[in-house]
Amino acid sequence: MNQFRFAMPFLVAATLAGCATDGPTTNGDSVRAVIASQVIAPQARKETGTDGAAAIAVYKNYVQSYASPRPQVEDSAFRK
């Protein structure tokens, strides 16, 4: 038992020494590269939005689709 108490601190120190190693210098570069590739360039488009007439027409069509919805067709991608 006395030998165990003497050897235990050295065993713990040797085990933890494996955790203290430095990682590679490129740690996290792939994640940063993926995040950077998803950023939209601020000068990508000069025109933004839709002209007023088209936006009003789209909105009226949207509202009309709820006021009088089209009946669903009994046609399925998975025919019986």
N, CA, C and O atoms as a CHARMM CRD file, in Angstrom:
* protein
*
  320
    1    1 MET  N      0.81600  -1.19000   0.00000 PROA 1      0.00000
    2    1 MET  CA     0.00000   0.00000   0.00000 PROA 1      0.00000
    3    1 MET  C      0.85800   1.25200   0.00000 PROA 1      0.00000
    4    1 MET  O      0.52000   2.24500  -0.64300 PROA 1      0.00000
    5    2 ASN  N      1.96200   1.20300   0.71800 PROA 2      0.00000
    6    2 ASN  CA     2.85400   2.33700   0.78900 PROA 2      0.00000
    7    2 ASN  C      3.50700   2.61100  -0.56500 PROA 2      0.00000
    8    2 ASN  O      3.73500   3.76500  -0.92600 PROA 2      0.00000
    9    3 GLN  N      3.80600   1.54700  -1.31200 PROA 3      0.00000
   10    3 GLN  CA     4.38600   1.70800  -2.65200 PROA 3      0.00000
   11    3 GLN  C      3.37200   2.35300  -3.59600 PROA 3      0.00000
   12    3 GLN  O      3.73800   3.13900  -4.47000 PROA 3      0.00000
   13    4 PHE  N      2.11800   2.01800  -3.41400 PROA 4      0.00000
   14    4 PHE  CA     1.06000   2.57500  -4.24900 PROA 4      0.00000
   15    4 PHE  C      0.94700   4.07700  -4.03100 PROA 4      0.00000
   16    4 PHE  O      0.79000   4.83400  -4.98800 PROA 4      0.00000
   17    5 ARG  N      1.02700   4.51000  -2.78400 PROA 5      0.00000
   18    5 ARG  CA     0.94300   5.93800  -2.46900 PROA 5      0.00000
   19    5 ARG  C      2.14100   6.69500  -3.03700 PROA 5      0.00000
   20    5 ARG  O      2.02500   7.86400  -3.40500 PROA 5      0.00000
   21    6 PHE  N      3.28000   6.03200  -3.10800 PROA 6      0.00000
   22    6 PHE  CA     4.47300   6.65500  -3.65100 PROA 6      0.00000
   23    6 PHE  C      4.40000   6.73900  -5.18100 PROA 6      0.00000
   24    6 PHE  O      4.81700   7.73900  -5.76700 PROA 6      0.00000
   25    7 ALA  N      3.87800   5.70300  -5.82000 PROA 7      0.00000
   26    7 ALA  CA     3.83800   5.64900  -7.28500 PROA 7      0.00000
   27    7 ALA  C      2.67600   6.43800  -7.88000 PROA 7      0.00000
   28    7 ALA  O      2.74000   6.83500  -9.04300 PROA 7      0.00000
   29    8 MET  N      1.62900   6.67200  -7.11600 PROA 8      0.00000
   30    8 MET  CA     0.43500   7.33300  -7.64600 PROA 8      0.00000
   31    8 MET  C      0.69800   8.74700  -8.17600 PROA 8      0.00000
   32    8 MET  O      0.23300   9.05500  -9.27300 PROA 8      0.00000
   33    9 PRO  N      1.41100   9.62100  -7.46600 PROA 9      0.00000
   34    9 PRO  CA     1.66500  10.95900  -8.02400 PROA 9      0.00000
   35    9 PRO  C      2.44600  10.92100  -9.33700 PROA 9      0.00000
   36    9 PRO  O      2.19400  11.73000 -10.23000 PROA 9      0.00000
   37   10 PHE  N      3.37700  10.00500  -9.45800 PROA 10     0.00000
   38   10 PHE  CA     4.14800   9.89400 -10.69900 PROA 10     0.00000
   39   10 PHE  C      3.28100   9.37000 -11.84100 PROA 10     0.00000
   40   10 PHE  O      3.42700   9.79000 -12.98900 PROA 10     0.00000
   41   11 LEU  N      2.39000   8.45900 -11.51700 PROA 11     0.00000
   42   11 LEU  CA     1.47500   7.93500 -12.53300 PROA 11     0.00000
   43   11 LEU  C      0.52600   9.02200 -13.02800 PROA 11     0.00000
   44   11 LEU  O      0.27900   9.13200 -14.22900 PROA 11     0.00000
   45   12 VAL  N      0.00200   9.81400 -12.11900 PROA 12     0.00000
   46   12 VAL  CA    -0.88900  10.91400 -12.49200 PROA 12     0.00000
   47   12 VAL  C     -0.12900  11.95600 -13.30700 PROA 12     0.00000
   48   12 VAL  O     -0.65000  12.46200 -14.30200 PROA 12     0.00000
   49   13 ALA  N      1.09800  12.28300 -12.89600 PROA 13     0.00000
   50   13 ALA  CA     1.90300  13.27100 -13.61800 PROA 13     0.00000
   51   13 ALA  C      2.23000  12.78500 -15.02100 PROA 13     0.00000
   52   13 ALA  O      2.20300  13.57300 -15.96600 PROA 13     0.00000
   53   14 ALA  N      2.53600  11.50600 -15.17500 PROA 14     0.00000
   54   14 ALA  CA     2.85000  10.96700 -16.50200 PROA 14     0.00000
   55   14 ALA  C      1.61600  10.95200 -17.39300 PROA 14     0.00000
   56   14 ALA  O      1.71100  11.19200 -18.59700 PROA 14     0.00000
   57   15 THR  N      0.46400  10.67200 -16.80500 PROA 15     0.00000
   58   15 THR  CA    -0.77700  10.65900 -17.58000 PROA 15     0.00000
   59   15 THR  C     -1.14000  12.05900 -18.04800 PROA 15     0.00000
   60   15 THR  O     -1.51700  12.24700 -19.20500 PROA 15     0.00000
   61   16 LEU  N     -1.03300  13.03600 -17.16900 PROA 16     0.00000
   62   16 LEU  CA    -1.37600  14.41000 -17.51900 PROA 16     0.00000
   63   16 LEU  C     -0.35300  15.05700 -18.44200 PROA 16     0.00000
   64   16 LEU  O     -0.67100  16.04000 -19.11100 PROA 16     0.00000
   65   17 ALA  N      0.84300  14.53900 -18.49400 PROA 17     0.00000
   66   17 ALA  CA     1.86300  15.09200 -19.38500 PROA 17     0.00000
   67   17 ALA  C      1.45500  14.91900 -20.84600 PROA 17     0.00000
   68   17 ALA  O      1.82800  15.73300 -21.69100 PROA 17     0.00000
   69   18 GLY  N      0.70800  13.88800 -21.14600 PROA 18     0.00000
   70   18 GLY  CA     0.23100  13.68000 -22.51700 PROA 18     0.00000
   71   18 GLY  C     -0.79000  14.72200 -22.92600 PROA 18     0.00000
   72   18 GLY  O     -0.92900  15.00900 -24.11500 PROA 18     0.00000
   73   19 CYS  N     -1.50200  15.29200 -21.97900 PROA 19     0.00000
   74   19 CYS  CA    -2.49900  16.32000 -22.28000 PROA 19     0.00000
   75   19 CYS  C     -1.87400  17.70200 -22.44000 PROA 19     0.00000
   76   19 CYS  O     -2.52600  18.61400 -22.94900 PROA 19     0.00000
   77   20 ALA  N     -0.64400  17.87100 -22.02300 PROA 20     0.00000
   78   20 ALA  CA    -0.01400  19.18500 -22.01500 PROA 20     0.00000
   79   20 ALA  C      0.74000  19.48500 -23.30800 PROA 20     0.00000
   80   20 ALA  O      1.39900  20.52100 -23.40000 PROA 20     0.00000
   81   21 THR  N      0.66300  18.61200 -24.30500 PROA 21     0.00000
   82   21 THR  CA     1.39400  18.87000 -25.54100 PROA 21     0.00000
   83   21 THR  C      0.69400  19.94600 -26.35400 PROA 21     0.00000
   84   21 THR  O     -0.52700  20.09200 -26.29400 PROA 21     0.00000
   85   22 ASP  N      1.47000  20.68700 -27.10500 PROA 22     0.00000
   86   22 ASP  CA     0.91000  21.73200 -27.96400 PROA 22     0.00000
   87   22 ASP  C      0.28100  21.09600 -29.18900 PROA 22     0.00000
   88   22 ASP  O      0.79100  20.11200 -29.72600 PROA 22     0.00000
   89   23 GLY  N     -0.83700  21.67100 -29.62700 PROA 23     0.00000
   90   23 GLY  CA    -1.49500  21.19200 -30.82900 PROA 23     0.00000
   91   23 GLY  C     -0.82800  21.77100 -32.05900 PROA 23     0.00000
   92   23 GLY  O      0.10000  22.57100 -31.94900 PROA 23     0.00000
   93   24 PRO  N     -1.29000  21.37800 -33.21100 PROA 24     0.00000
   94   24 PRO  CA    -0.70400  21.92800 -34.44100 PROA 24     0.00000
   95   24 PRO  C     -1.00900  23.41800 -34.55500 PROA 24     0.00000
   96   24 PRO  O     -1.98900  23.90500 -33.99000 PROA 24     0.00000
   97   25 THR  N     -0.17700  24.12700 -35.27900 PROA 25     0.00000
   98   25 THR  CA    -0.35700  25.57700 -35.42000 PROA 25     0.00000
   99   25 THR  C     -1.52600  25.91100 -36.32900 PROA 25     0.00000
  100   25 THR  O     -1.97700  27.05600 -36.35000 PROA 25     0.00000
  101   26 THR  N     -2.02300  24.94800 -37.07300 PROA 26     0.00000
  102   26 THR  CA    -3.15400  25.18000 -37.97600 PROA 26     0.00000
  103   26 THR  C     -4.47400  24.83000 -37.31400 PROA 26     0.00000
  104   26 THR  O     -5.47100  24.61600 -38.00300 PROA 26     0.00000
  105   27 ASN  N     -4.49700  24.76800 -36.00700 PROA 27     0.00000
  106   27 ASN  CA    -5.69600  24.37500 -35.28700 PROA 27     0.00000
  107   27 ASN  C     -6.81200  25.40000 -35.51200 PROA 27     0.00000
  108   27 ASN  O     -6.67600  26.55500 -35.10600 PROA 27     0.00000
  109   28 GLY  N     -7.90800  24.99500 -36.15200 PROA 28     0.00000
  110   28 GLY  CA    -9.05300  25.86300 -36.37800 PROA 28     0.00000
  111   28 GLY  C     -9.03700  26.59500 -37.70000 PROA 28     0.00000
  112   28 GLY  O     -9.98500  27.32000 -37.99900 PROA 28     0.00000
  113   29 ASP  N     -7.99800  26.43700 -38.50700 PROA 29     0.00000
  114   29 ASP  CA    -7.93100  27.15700 -39.78200 PROA 29     0.00000
  115   29 ASP  C     -9.02600  26.71900 -40.74000 PROA 29     0.00000
  116   29 ASP  O     -9.56100  27.54500 -41.48100 PROA 29     0.00000
  117   30 SER  N     -9.37100  25.43900 -40.74200 PROA 30     0.00000
  118   30 SER  CA   -10.40800  24.97400 -41.66400 PROA 30     0.00000
  119   30 SER  C    -11.76300  25.56600 -41.30100 PROA 30     0.00000
  120   30 SER  O    -12.54700  25.90300 -42.18800 PROA 30     0.00000
  121   31 VAL  N    -12.04500  25.69600 -40.02000 PROA 31     0.00000
  122   31 VAL  CA   -13.31100  26.29000 -39.59000 PROA 31     0.00000
  123   31 VAL  C    -13.35800  27.76600 -39.97100 PROA 31     0.00000
  124   31 VAL  O    -14.37700  28.25500 -40.45900 PROA 31     0.00000
  125   32 ARG  N    -12.24900  28.47300 -39.74700 PROA 32     0.00000
  126   32 ARG  CA   -12.21500  29.88300 -40.12300 PROA 32     0.00000
  127   32 ARG  C    -12.34300  30.06300 -41.63100 PROA 32     0.00000
  128   32 ARG  O    -12.94900  31.03500 -42.08300 PROA 32     0.00000
  129   33 ALA  N    -11.78600  29.15000 -42.41400 PROA 33     0.00000
  130   33 ALA  CA   -11.89200  29.24300 -43.86700 PROA 33     0.00000
  131   33 ALA  C    -13.33100  29.02700 -44.33000 PROA 33     0.00000
  132   33 ALA  O    -13.79500  29.71800 -45.23800 PROA 33     0.00000
  133   34 VAL  N    -14.03800  28.08700 -43.72400 PROA 34     0.00000
  134   34 VAL  CA   -15.43800  27.84400 -44.09200 PROA 34     0.00000
  135   34 VAL  C    -16.30200  29.04100 -43.71600 PROA 34     0.00000
  136   34 VAL  O    -17.16700  29.44100 -44.49400 PROA 34     0.00000
  137   35 ILE  N    -16.08400  29.61300 -42.55100 PROA 35     0.00000
  138   35 ILE  CA   -16.86000  30.78400 -42.13800 PROA 35     0.00000
  139   35 ILE  C    -16.58300  31.95800 -43.07100 PROA 35     0.00000
  140   35 ILE  O    -17.50800  32.67700 -43.44800 PROA 35     0.00000
  141   36 ALA  N    -15.33300  32.15900 -43.44500 PROA 36     0.00000
  142   36 ALA  CA   -14.98000  33.25600 -44.34600 PROA 36     0.00000
  143   36 ALA  C    -15.57900  33.05600 -45.73300 PROA 36     0.00000
  144   36 ALA  O    -15.90500  34.03400 -46.40600 PROA 36     0.00000
  145   37 SER  N    -15.72900  31.81200 -46.17100 PROA 37     0.00000
  146   37 SER  CA   -16.29300  31.56800 -47.49800 PROA 37     0.00000
  147   37 SER  C    -17.79300  31.81200 -47.53700 PROA 37     0.00000
  148   37 SER  O    -18.36000  31.93200 -48.62300 PROA 37     0.00000
  149   38 GLN  N    -18.45100  31.89100 -46.39100 PROA 38     0.00000
  150   38 GLN  CA   -19.88800  32.10500 -46.35300 PROA 38     0.00000
  151   38 GLN  C    -20.26800  33.57400 -46.21500 PROA 38     0.00000
  152   38 GLN  O    -21.45400  33.90300 -46.22000 PROA 38     0.00000
  153   39 VAL  N    -19.29700  34.44900 -46.09400 PROA 39     0.00000
  154   39 VAL  CA   -19.57300  35.87300 -45.96000 PROA 39     0.00000
  155   39 VAL  C    -19.89200  36.43500 -47.33500 PROA 39     0.00000
  156   39 VAL  O    -19.17100  36.18300 -48.30100 PROA 39     0.00000
  157   40 ILE  N    -20.96800  37.19400 -47.41900 PROA 40     0.00000
  158   40 ILE  CA   -21.36400  37.79500 -48.69000 PROA 40     0.00000
  159   40 ILE  C    -20.55300  39.06200 -48.89500 PROA 40     0.00000
  160   40 ILE  O    -20.40600  39.87800 -47.98500 PROA 40     0.00000
  161   41 ALA  N    -20.03200  39.21200 -50.09600 PROA 41     0.00000
  162   41 ALA  CA   -19.26200  40.40600 -50.41300 PROA 41     0.00000
  163   41 ALA  C    -20.19500  41.61700 -50.40400 PROA 41     0.00000
  164   41 ALA  O    -21.27200  41.55400 -50.99800 PROA 41     0.00000
  165   42 PRO  N    -19.82000  42.70700 -49.75800 PROA 42     0.00000
  166   42 PRO  CA   -20.71900  43.86000 -49.67200 PROA 42     0.00000
  167   42 PRO  C    -20.96600  44.53000 -51.02300 PROA 42     0.00000
  168   42 PRO  O    -21.98900  45.19500 -51.18600 PROA 42     0.00000
  169   43 GLN  N    -20.08000  44.38000 -51.98000 PROA 43     0.00000
  170   43 GLN  CA   -20.26300  44.99000 -53.29100 PROA 43     0.00000
  171   43 GLN  C    -20.79000  43.98900 -54.31900 PROA 43     0.00000
  172   43 GLN  O    -20.64600  44.21400 -55.52100 PROA 43     0.00000
  173   44 ALA  N    -21.38700  42.90800 -53.87800 PROA 44     0.00000
  174   44 ALA  CA   -21.83400  41.85900 -54.79200 PROA 44     0.00000
  175   44 ALA  C    -22.95300  42.34400 -55.70800 PROA 44     0.00000
  176   44 ALA  O    -22.95400  42.01400 -56.89400 PROA 44     0.00000
  177   45 ARG  N    -23.90600  43.12000 -55.18800 PROA 45     0.00000
  178   45 ARG  CA   -25.01900  43.63400 -55.98400 PROA 45     0.00000
  179   45 ARG  C    -25.16100  45.12300 -55.76700 PROA 45     0.00000
  180   45 ARG  O    -25.06200  45.61400 -54.64300 PROA 45     0.00000
  181   46 LYS  N    -25.39200  45.83000 -56.84500 PROA 46     0.00000
  182   46 LYS  CA   -25.62800  47.25500 -56.70800 PROA 46     0.00000
  183   46 LYS  C    -27.11000  47.52900 -56.52500 PROA 46     0.00000
  184   46 LYS  O    -27.48600  48.41600 -55.75900 PROA 46     0.00000
  185   47 GLU  N    -27.95700  46.77700 -57.21900 PROA 47     0.00000
  186   47 GLU  CA   -29.40100  46.94500 -57.08300 PROA 47     0.00000
  187   47 GLU  C    -29.89500  46.03400 -55.96500 PROA 47     0.00000
  188   47 GLU  O    -29.55500  44.85200 -55.91300 PROA 47     0.00000
  189   48 THR  N    -30.68400  46.59200 -55.09300 PROA 48     0.00000
  190   48 THR  CA   -31.28000  45.76800 -54.04500 PROA 48     0.00000
  191   48 THR  C    -32.77200  46.01700 -54.03900 PROA 48     0.00000
  192   48 THR  O    -33.23700  47.12100 -54.32000 PROA 48     0.00000
  193   49 GLY  N    -33.50200  44.98800 -53.71900 PROA 49     0.00000
  194   49 GLY  CA   -34.94500  45.13300 -53.62500 PROA 49     0.00000
  195   49 GLY  C    -35.64300  44.95600 -54.96400 PROA 49     0.00000
  196   49 GLY  O    -35.02500  44.61600 -55.97300 PROA 49     0.00000
  197   50 THR  N    -36.94400  45.19400 -54.94400 PROA 50     0.00000
  198   50 THR  CA   -37.79400  45.03700 -56.11600 PROA 50     0.00000
  199   50 THR  C    -38.48800  46.37100 -56.36600 PROA 50     0.00000
  200   50 THR  O    -38.71400  47.15500 -55.44400 PROA 50     0.00000
  201   51 ASP  N    -38.81800  46.60800 -57.62300 PROA 51     0.00000
  202   51 ASP  CA   -39.54300  47.85400 -57.88900 PROA 51     0.00000
  203   51 ASP  C    -40.93400  47.76800 -57.27000 PROA 51     0.00000
  204   51 ASP  O    -41.44200  46.67400 -57.02300 PROA 51     0.00000
  205   52 GLY  N    -41.53100  48.89200 -57.02900 PROA 52     0.00000
  206   52 GLY  CA   -42.78600  48.96300 -56.28700 PROA 52     0.00000
  207   52 GLY  C    -43.92600  48.21100 -56.93100 PROA 52     0.00000
  208   52 GLY  O    -44.67600  47.51900 -56.24200 PROA 52     0.00000
  209   53 ALA  N    -44.07700  48.33400 -58.26600 PROA 53     0.00000
  210   53 ALA  CA   -45.19800  47.67800 -58.95800 PROA 53     0.00000
  211   53 ALA  C    -45.10900  46.16000 -58.83700 PROA 53     0.00000
  212   53 ALA  O    -46.11900  45.49500 -58.60600 PROA 53     0.00000
  213   54 ALA  N    -43.91900  45.61700 -58.99000 PROA 54     0.00000
  214   54 ALA  CA   -43.75800  44.16400 -58.88500 PROA 54     0.00000
  215   54 ALA  C    -44.01000  43.69400 -57.45600 PROA 54     0.00000
  216   54 ALA  O    -44.61400  42.64200 -57.24600 PROA 54     0.00000
  217   55 ALA  N    -43.55300  44.46600 -56.47600 PROA 55     0.00000
  218   55 ALA  CA   -43.76100  44.07200 -55.07500 PROA 55     0.00000
  219   55 ALA  C    -45.24000  44.08000 -54.71700 PROA 55     0.00000
  220   55 ALA  O    -45.70800  43.19000 -54.00700 PROA 55     0.00000
  221   56 ILE  N    -45.98300  45.07300 -55.19800 PROA 56     0.00000
  222   56 ILE  CA   -47.42100  45.13900 -54.92700 PROA 56     0.00000
  223   56 ILE  C    -48.14300  43.97600 -55.59500 PROA 56     0.00000
  224   56 ILE  O    -49.04400  43.38600 -54.99900 PROA 56     0.00000
  225   57 ALA  N    -47.75900  43.64000 -56.82600 PROA 57     0.00000
  226   57 ALA  CA   -48.38600  42.52400 -57.53700 PROA 57     0.00000
  227   57 ALA  C    -48.12900  41.19900 -56.81600 PROA 57     0.00000
  228   57 ALA  O    -49.02400  40.36000 -56.71800 PROA 57     0.00000
  229   58 VAL  N    -46.92600  41.01600 -56.32100 PROA 58     0.00000
  230   58 VAL  CA   -46.59900  39.78200 -55.59500 PROA 58     0.00000
  231   58 VAL  C    -47.41000  39.70100 -54.31300 PROA 58     0.00000
  232   58 VAL  O    -47.93600  38.64000 -53.97600 PROA 58     0.00000
  233   59 TYR  N    -47.51400  40.80800 -53.60000 PROA 59     0.00000
  234   59 TYR  CA   -48.26800  40.81100 -52.34500 PROA 59     0.00000
  235   59 TYR  C    -49.75000  40.53900 -52.59100 PROA 59     0.00000
  236   59 TYR  O    -50.36900  39.78200 -51.84300 PROA 59     0.00000
  237   60 LYS  N    -50.32700  41.15000 -53.63400 PROA 60     0.00000
  238   60 LYS  CA   -51.74300  40.90300 -53.94500 PROA 60     0.00000
  239   60 LYS  C    -51.97600  39.44200 -54.31100 PROA 60     0.00000
  240   60 LYS  O    -52.98300  38.85500 -53.91600 PROA 60     0.00000
  241   61 ASN  N    -51.05600  38.85900 -55.05800 PROA 61     0.00000
  242   61 ASN  CA   -51.16500  37.44100 -55.42000 PROA 61     0.00000
  243   61 ASN  C    -51.07400  36.56700 -54.17100 PROA 61     0.00000
  244   61 ASN  O    -51.77900  35.56400 -54.06200 PROA 61     0.00000
  245   62 TYR  N    -50.21700  36.94000 -53.24100 PROA 62     0.00000
  246   62 TYR  CA   -50.06800  36.20400 -51.99400 PROA 62     0.00000
  247   62 TYR  C    -51.35600  36.25700 -51.16900 PROA 62     0.00000
  248   62 TYR  O    -51.81600  35.23400 -50.66300 PROA 62     0.00000
  249   63 VAL  N    -51.92700  37.44100 -51.03900 PROA 63     0.00000
  250   63 VAL  CA   -53.16000  37.59200 -50.26800 PROA 63     0.00000
  251   63 VAL  C    -54.30700  36.84600 -50.95300 PROA 63     0.00000
  252   63 VAL  O    -55.12500  36.21500 -50.28300 PROA 63     0.00000
  253   64 GLN  N    -54.36700  36.91600 -52.27500 PROA 64     0.00000
  254   64 GLN  CA   -55.42600  36.24000 -53.03200 PROA 64     0.00000
  255   64 GLN  C    -55.33500  34.72100 -52.88200 PROA 64     0.00000
  256   64 GLN  O    -56.35300  34.03000 -52.91500 PROA 64     0.00000
  257   65 SER  N    -54.11800  34.20300 -52.71700 PROA 65     0.00000
  258   65 SER  CA   -53.96600  32.75000 -52.57900 PROA 65     0.00000
  259   65 SER  C    -54.60600  32.23700 -51.29300 PROA 65     0.00000
  260   65 SER  O    -54.98900  31.06900 -51.22000 PROA 65     0.00000
  261   66 TYR  N    -54.72800  33.08800 -50.28500 PROA 66     0.00000
  262   66 TYR  CA   -55.40600  32.68200 -49.05500 PROA 66     0.00000
  263   66 TYR  C    -56.90900  32.97100 -49.11100 PROA 66     0.00000
  264   66 TYR  O    -57.69600  32.27000 -48.47500 PROA 66     0.00000
  265   67 ALA  N    -57.30700  33.98600 -49.85800 PROA 67     0.00000
  266   67 ALA  CA   -58.72400  34.32600 -49.95500 PROA 67     0.00000
  267   67 ALA  C    -59.47500  33.26600 -50.76300 PROA 67     0.00000
  268   67 ALA  O    -60.56600  32.84800 -50.37600 PROA 67     0.00000
  269   68 SER  N    -58.90400  32.84000 -51.86400 PROA 68     0.00000
  270   68 SER  CA   -59.54500  31.79700 -52.68500 PROA 68     0.00000
  271   68 SER  C    -58.46700  30.81100 -53.13900 PROA 68     0.00000
  272   68 SER  O    -57.94200  30.93100 -54.24600 PROA 68     0.00000
  273   69 PRO  N    -58.13600  29.83400 -52.28300 PROA 69     0.00000
  274   69 PRO  CA   -57.08000  28.88200 -52.63500 PROA 69     0.00000
  275   69 PRO  C    -57.51300  27.95500 -53.76200 PROA 69     0.00000
  276   69 PRO  O    -58.69300  27.63500 -53.90400 PROA 69     0.00000
  277   70 ARG  N    -56.55900  27.53800 -54.54500 PROA 70     0.00000
  278   70 ARG  CA   -56.82500  26.58300 -55.62000 PROA 70     0.00000
  279   70 ARG  C    -57.05100  25.20500 -54.99900 PROA 70     0.00000
  280   70 ARG  O    -56.41400  24.85900 -54.00400 PROA 70     0.00000
  281   71 PRO  N    -57.95300  24.42300 -55.58200 PROA 71     0.00000
  282   71 PRO  CA   -58.13900  23.06300 -55.04900 PROA 71     0.00000
  283   71 PRO  C    -56.91100  22.19800 -55.34300 PROA 71     0.00000
  284   71 PRO  O    -56.25200  22.35500 -56.37000 PROA 71     0.00000
  285   72 GLN  N    -56.62800  21.29900 -54.43300 PROA 72     0.00000
  286   72 GLN  CA   -55.48700  20.42500 -54.63200 PROA 72     0.00000
  287   72 GLN  C    -55.84800  19.32900 -55.61200 PROA 72     0.00000
  288   72 GLN  O    -56.96200  18.80500 -55.59700 PROA 72     0.00000
  289   73 VAL  N    -54.91100  18.99500 -56.44900 PROA 73     0.00000
  290   73 VAL  CA   -55.10700  17.96000 -57.45900 PROA 73     0.00000
  291   73 VAL  C    -54.76700  16.61200 -56.83000 PROA 73     0.00000
  292   73 VAL  O    -53.80200  16.49200 -56.07500 PROA 73     0.00000
  293   74 GLU  N    -55.55100  15.63000 -57.14300 PROA 74     0.00000
  294   74 GLU  CA   -55.31800  14.28600 -56.60900 PROA 74     0.00000
  295   74 GLU  C    -54.25600  13.57000 -57.43200 PROA 74     0.00000
  296   74 GLU  O    -54.48600  12.46300 -57.91900 PROA 74     0.00000
  297   75 ASP  N    -53.11800  14.18500 -57.58500 PROA 75     0.00000
  298   75 ASP  CA   -52.01700  13.58500 -58.31000 PROA 75     0.00000
  299   75 ASP  C    -50.83000  13.52100 -57.37300 PROA 75     0.00000
  300   75 ASP  O    -50.40200  14.53700 -56.82700 PROA 75     0.00000
  301   76 SER  N    -50.31300  12.35000 -57.19400 PROA 76     0.00000
  302   76 SER  CA   -49.24500  12.17000 -56.23000 PROA 76     0.00000
  303   76 SER  C    -47.97800  11.70200 -56.92400 PROA 76     0.00000
  304   76 SER  O    -48.03900  11.07800 -57.98400 PROA 76     0.00000
  305   77 ALA  N    -46.86300  11.99200 -56.34900 PROA 77     0.00000
  306   77 ALA  CA   -45.59400  11.48600 -56.87200 PROA 77     0.00000
  307   77 ALA  C    -45.47800   9.98400 -56.61200 PROA 77     0.00000
  308   77 ALA  O    -44.74700   9.27600 -57.30600 PROA 77     0.00000
  309   78 PHE  N    -46.19600   9.51900 -55.62400 PROA 78     0.00000
  310   78 PHE  CA   -46.18000   8.10100 -55.27600 PROA 78     0.00000
  311   78 PHE  C    -47.54800   7.49700 -55.64300 PROA 78     0.00000
  312   78 PHE  O    -48.43400   7.35000 -54.80100 PROA 78     0.00000
  313   79 ARG  N    -47.67600   7.16900 -56.88500 PROA 79     0.00000
  314   79 ARG  CA   -48.97100   6.64100 -57.35700 PROA 79     0.00000
  315   79 ARG  C    -49.23300   5.26200 -56.77400 PROA 79     0.00000
  316   79 ARG  O    -48.32900   4.45100 -56.57100 PROA 79     0.00000
  317   80 LYS  N    -50.50000   5.04000 -56.51900 PROA 80     0.00000
  318   80 LYS  CA   -50.89800   3.76900 -55.92100 PROA 80     0.00000
  319   80 LYS  C    -51.21400   2.75600 -56.97600 PROA 80     0.00000
  320   80 LYS  O    -51.56900   1.62200 -56.65700 PROA 80     0.00000
